[in-house]
Amino acid sequence: MPYLVTTGTAGVIDINMTVVVELVTFLVMLAVLARYVYPRIVDVAEARQRAVAQQLHDAEKAREDAEARLREAEEKLVDARKTAQGVIDSAAKSAEQLRQELRQKSEEESKRILESARKEITAERDRALQAVRTEVSALVVAATEKVIGETLDESKHRTLIERAIEEVAAHGDGSR
């Protein structure tokens, strides 16, 4: 029977010492792996898993930060557009106000020039009328002296001149 212990057959598999040594070696190897290698592999795998989880967390945080910065940038852009539109509107109002002021000043200047021209024309006409009156009075005096043959005194002279001027003025105004 000792032979059976060292060499036995069990159907398809032959059980001999080699199998026992291989089985013991396998169990020792399994114990060494379980005791020393497997915990390190688990630690490395857990560290890797923690690193991946941290990277995912960091990536999510970075995405949230980027979205927040994007919203902030969009808000600033909207504010900048509003400010720019306000500046444009203000400039347009200022330009319109300036245009109105310039138009008003030019109208006032043209009225002033027109009024000055009217005054100048009136003054020139008055000077011309005065020159005509002086000329007419001199002609009337000369004609009167020739017709009457004598020199008139001052009061008659004035009366005749005034009457002649009134007649000339009446004919001049009626013909217009």
C-alpha positions as CSV (number, residue, x, y, z in Angstrom):
1,M,0.0,0.0,0.0
2,P,2.8,2.4,0.4
3,Y,2.9,2.4,-3.3
4,L,-0.6,3.6,-3.5
5,V,0.1,6.6,-1.4
6,T,2.9,7.8,-3.5
7,T,1.4,6.7,-6.8
8,G,-2.2,6.5,-7.0
9,T,-4.6,6.8,-9.7
10,A,-7.8,8.4,-9.6
11,G,-9.5,8.0,-12.8
12,V,-8.1,10.5,-15.3
13,I,-5.6,12.1,-13.1
14,D,-2.6,10.4,-11.7
15,I,-1.8,11.5,-8.2
16,N,1.9,11.2,-7.4
17,M,4.4,13.3,-5.4
18,T,4.9,15.8,-8.1
19,V,1.3,16.8,-7.9
20,V,1.6,17.2,-4.2
21,V,4.8,19.3,-4.4
22,E,3.1,21.4,-7.1
23,L,0.0,21.8,-5.0
24,V,2.1,22.8,-1.9
25,T,4.2,25.2,-4.1
26,F,1.0,26.6,-5.5
27,L,-0.4,27.2,-2.0
28,V,2.8,28.7,-0.7
29,M,2.9,31.0,-3.8
30,L,-0.7,31.9,-3.2
31,A,0.0,32.7,0.4
32,V,3.1,34.8,-0.5
33,L,1.0,36.6,-3.2
34,A,-1.9,37.1,-0.8
35,R,0.4,38.3,2.0
36,Y,2.8,40.6,0.1
37,V,1.9,41.2,-3.6
38,Y,-1.9,41.4,-3.5
39,P,-2.1,44.2,-0.9
40,R,0.4,46.3,-2.9
41,I,-1.6,45.7,-6.1
42,V,-4.8,46.7,-4.2
43,D,-3.0,49.8,-2.8
44,V,-1.8,50.8,-6.3
45,A,-5.2,50.1,-7.8
46,E,-6.9,52.1,-5.0
47,A,-4.4,54.9,-5.4
48,R,-5.0,54.9,-9.1
49,Q,-8.7,54.9,-8.5
50,R,-8.4,57.8,-6.0
51,A,-6.2,59.7,-8.6
52,V,-8.7,59.2,-11.3
53,A,-11.5,60.3,-9.0
54,Q,-9.5,63.4,-8.0
55,Q,-8.8,64.1,-11.6
56,L,-12.5,63.8,-12.4
57,H,-13.3,66.0,-9.5
58,D,-10.7,68.6,-10.6
59,A,-12.0,68.4,-14.1
60,E,-15.6,69.0,-13.0
61,K,-14.4,71.8,-10.8
62,A,-12.4,73.3,-13.7
63,R,-15.5,72.9,-16.0
64,E,-17.7,74.7,-13.4
65,D,-15.1,77.4,-13.0
66,A,-14.9,77.8,-16.7
67,E,-18.6,78.0,-17.0
68,A,-18.7,80.6,-14.2
69,R,-16.0,82.7,-16.0
70,L,-17.9,82.3,-19.2
71,R,-21.1,83.6,-17.6
72,E,-19.1,86.4,-16.0
73,A,-17.5,87.3,-19.3
74,E,-20.9,87.3,-21.0
75,E,-22.3,89.5,-18.3
76,K,-19.3,91.9,-18.7
77,L,-19.9,91.8,-22.5
78,V,-23.6,92.7,-22.0
79,D,-22.6,95.5,-19.6
80,A,-19.9,96.7,-22.1
81,R,-22.5,96.7,-24.9
82,K,-25.0,98.6,-22.7
83,T,-22.3,101.1,-21.8
84,A,-21.2,101.4,-25.5
85,Q,-24.8,101.9,-26.5
86,G,-25.2,104.5,-23.8
87,V,-22.1,106.3,-25.1
88,I,-23.4,106.2,-28.6
89,D,-26.8,107.5,-27.5
90,S,-25.1,110.2,-25.5
91,A,-22.9,111.2,-28.4
92,A,-26.0,111.2,-30.7
93,K,-27.8,113.4,-28.3
94,S,-24.8,115.7,-27.9
95,A,-24.5,115.9,-31.7
96,E,-28.2,116.7,-32.1
97,Q,-28.0,119.3,-29.4
98,L,-24.9,120.8,-31.0
99,R,-26.6,120.8,-34.4
100,Q,-29.6,122.5,-32.9
101,E,-27.4,125.1,-31.2
102,L,-25.5,125.8,-34.4
103,R,-28.7,126.0,-36.4
104,Q,-30.1,128.5,-33.8
105,K,-26.9,130.5,-33.8
106,S,-26.8,130.6,-37.6
107,E,-30.5,131.7,-37.6
108,E,-29.7,134.4,-35.0
109,E,-26.7,135.5,-37.0
110,S,-28.7,135.7,-40.2
111,K,-31.4,137.7,-38.4
112,R,-28.8,140.0,-37.0
113,I,-27.2,140.4,-40.4
114,L,-30.6,141.0,-42.0
115,E,-31.5,143.5,-39.4
116,S,-28.2,145.2,-39.7
117,A,-28.7,145.4,-43.5
118,R,-32.2,146.8,-43.0
119,K,-30.9,149.4,-40.7
120,E,-28.1,150.3,-43.1
121,I,-30.6,150.5,-46.0
122,T,-32.9,152.7,-43.9
123,A,-30.0,154.9,-42.9
124,E,-28.8,155.1,-46.5
125,R,-32.3,155.9,-47.7
126,D,-32.7,158.6,-45.0
127,R,-29.3,160.1,-46.1
128,A,-30.5,160.0,-49.7
129,L,-33.8,161.6,-48.8
130,Q,-32.0,164.2,-46.8
131,A,-29.6,164.9,-49.7
132,V,-32.7,165.1,-52.0
133,R,-34.4,167.4,-49.6
134,T,-31.4,169.6,-49.4
135,E,-31.1,169.6,-53.2
136,V,-34.8,170.2,-53.6
137,S,-34.8,173.1,-51.1
138,A,-31.9,174.7,-53.0
139,L,-33.7,174.3,-56.3
140,V,-36.9,175.6,-54.8
141,V,-35.1,178.6,-53.4
142,A,-33.4,179.2,-56.7
143,A,-36.7,178.8,-58.7
144,T,-38.6,181.0,-56.3
145,E,-36.1,183.7,-56.6
146,K,-36.3,183.6,-60.3
147,V,-40.1,183.5,-60.4
148,I,-40.7,186.1,-57.8
149,G,-37.6,188.1,-58.5
150,E,-36.7,188.8,-55.0
151,T,-35.2,187.1,-52.1
152,L,-37.5,185.7,-49.5
153,D,-37.1,186.2,-45.8
154,E,-36.3,183.3,-43.6
155,S,-39.8,182.4,-42.5
156,K,-41.3,182.5,-46.0
157,H,-38.4,180.5,-47.2
158,R,-38.9,177.8,-44.6
159,T,-42.6,177.6,-45.3
160,L,-42.1,177.2,-49.1
161,I,-39.4,174.6,-48.6
162,E,-41.5,172.6,-46.2
163,R,-44.5,172.7,-48.5
164,A,-42.4,171.6,-51.5
165,I,-40.9,168.8,-49.6
166,E,-44.3,167.6,-48.5
167,E,-45.5,167.7,-52.1
168,V,-42.5,165.8,-53.3
169,A,-42.8,163.3,-50.5
170,A,-46.5,162.9,-51.2
171,H,-45.9,162.3,-54.9
172,G,-43.0,159.9,-54.2
173,D,-45.0,157.8,-51.7
174,G,-48.1,157.7,-53.9
175,S,-46.2,156.3,-56.9
176,R,-44.8,153.4,-55.0
